[in-house]
Amino acid sequence: ENPSEEDAAIVDKILSSRVIKKEISAGMTVDTEEFFVKYKNYSYLHCEWATEQQLLKDKRIQQKIKRFKVRKAQRAHFFADMEEEPFNPDYVEVDRVLEVSLCEDKDTGE
């Protein structure tokens, strides 16, 4: 069942953003911010890049963009304050071996 036209215009989540150069006339470009959005009642397969002007069908889009930018700034601030690596290298060490199997390569005989 397809969502209604009203639901199709409602942004459920803003997942990411990017700045692209858009050509407005011959030789003139302008930086445009696009948002990767998931729409209400659609799967993640239907996510798409859209400009703020394209998303204005949703009445609350300004508030959603503002909230997304605040969260993005908080994440950037969090990782900037970290003194150590966010990944612990101890997690790649083998703790125990559960099973061993041997096989022979038909081409090389090893």
Summary of the structure (lengths in Angstrom):
residues: 110
radius of gyration: 23.5
end to end distance: 55.9
largest distance: 67.4
contacts: 191
relative contact order: 0.13
helix: 29%
strand: 28%
